[in-house]
Amino acid sequence: MKLRMALAAAAMLTVGALSNGTAMADSACASGPREAMVVHRGVNLPPPGQSAPVPLIVGFHGSSSSPALFEQNTGLDHIADRYGLVVAYLGTQTPTASSWQLCNMSTNLAYVKTTINQLIASQNIDPARVYAAGFSAGAAMTFYVGCQLSSQVAGIAAVGGNMQPGQPCNIERPESELNIRGTLEGNSVNSAPAVAARWVSADGCSPAPSATGTYFTVSNWFWTNCNDNAAVAEYLITGGTHTWPPDAGADRYLNASQAIWQFLQYRPATSASKPSERVSSDQVRHLKQSHHKLKRWLRIALSSAENNLTVRITLSWKGHNVISKVVVIGKSSPVISLPIRSSARGARYKLTISFADGYGRRDSLTRTLSVPKPTY
């Protein structure tokens, strides 16, 4: 099912290939009507009111292109039909000779944010499976959307475009990132490893790739040991040009749309406010020592989906702490055992466990535990 929506009447354009233009900033800022958005709902999906929530890809075309041309040249509709999702091809303001400009960024971001919310409602979209993909100037826009709207977007895929040097990118939760570049696109391709490194750091991934490979002209690197099941990937096409693969020559060995969905489909977003942690048990254990004395321990079983999670454990009675401990845990299920001081009397104690991570997400729980009398 196809829908065409315009926030204002679209200008009539004569446009050529999808691969025109990479610049995101321009001396003249587009101020004309925004091009009509094209929405494609997978052909086998029931109507929105009758289906379970489905994934969404929002797409950003390149300069001198349009939503309709981006739809035609990427083949993302076939992905939507095969795997059951919605693709929304968003439009920039006209003229589109320099699309998604920095001087219009606040307007563009507001448009993207509002459009995602509208599509979640109208197309019954799963809010945890909203993704962004773009080409050329649209790829640069994709990076901005990933950095600025990380509370809405679970993952991004950029083809033939740059993340602007020095671009602020303080994501609110782990967010998967994929970058596809060709070696003949110009010196800007040299930035691809630096971009991958930024996202590896942002997603808390292990520095070394978890998998690498080469298929004819296509080399790839994957980082999958990241926070919250996020991942980072880079495809480099030796001899590849400024296009959306597959295309002629070296670009014929990669289907970008297929690679994008294979990468993103298993990576939904997690909470934007709470870390990914779980307390599976907490209890006071009694260990008999020599001479039948009783040693008291606080034992807490945790699990984390993050590589660097700060945990603060406090055990208190009437405002007086008998245990105050801060530990940092990784992606594991550790059991933390802490001795209860001998001077602590037998009583009902308050246990507080607080969590904080590098994204500013926080969570805490409070429980009451019985601590037996000491027998020292």
Secondary structure, DSSP 8 states (H G I E B T S, - for coil): -EEEE-SS---------TT-------SS---S-B--EEEEE-TTS--GGGS--EEEEEEE--TT--HHHHHHHH-HHHHHHHHT-EEEEE--BS--TT-S-GGGHHHHHHHHHHHHHHHHHHTTEEEEEEEEEEETHHHHHHHHHHHH-TTT-SEEEEES----TT-----SS--EEEEEEEGGG-GGGGGHHHHHHHHHHHTT--SS-SEEEEETTEEEEEE---GGG--EEEEEETT--SS-SS-SGGGGG--HHHHHHHHHTT-----SSS-SEEEEEEEEEEEE-GGG-EEEEEEEEEEESSSSEEEEEEEEETTEEEEEEEEEE-SS--EEEEE--TT--SEEEEEEEEEE-TTS-EEEEEEEEEE-----
